[in-house]
Amino acid sequence: TFLCRMYQDRAVNVYSTRPENSSEMPLKPGRRLPIFRGAQARIILAHLDRRRQRRIFGRSEGDPGRDAIGADWASFSSALQENRRDGYYLSRGEISEGLLGIATPVFDENNEIMGAISLSYPTQSPPPVTEAQLIKFAKKAAKDITLRVAELSDGKKDLDAAE
């Protein structure tokens, strides 16, 4: 399980956990992620506002990762809209060969994208549940985190008002 945050136009892994008996995962906390590859970065990118998406698209001309999403603005934007509608993105081997990742968006108290939660596993040893079940689990986890962020923000506002 990974938690990723956006810092300016960069996705950074801020937390990770893995089962004790699993092998080392390649996404350690503090690692910057490619903005156009991997489940976490892709679902965050899909939830940025269109102006920011377009700016990132324009600055990345010639980037093969960008072109894999869409070589022109219309196809790039359309692919991201589809990811946004789905509410998740599933990547296969985009960050590390043989690694599958399912990411769902996490929002802040203003309902703006702040990051993503991702479940990952090696494709040669999948968990005993279906991808659909994992997607459902990831969506619930992201929703729970989003609700907790809103609760903490409301509590902070209450404390600030009391002072």
Buried (B, 14 or more C-beta within 10 A) or exposed (E): BBBBBBEEEEBBBBEBEBEEEEEEBEBEEEBEBBBBBBBBBBBBBBBBEEEEBBEBBEEBEEBEBBBEBBEEEEEBBEBBEEBBEBBBBBBEEBBBEEBBBBBBBBBEBEEEBBBBBBBBBBEEEEEEEEEEEBBBBBBEBBBEBBEEBBEEEEEEEEEEEEE
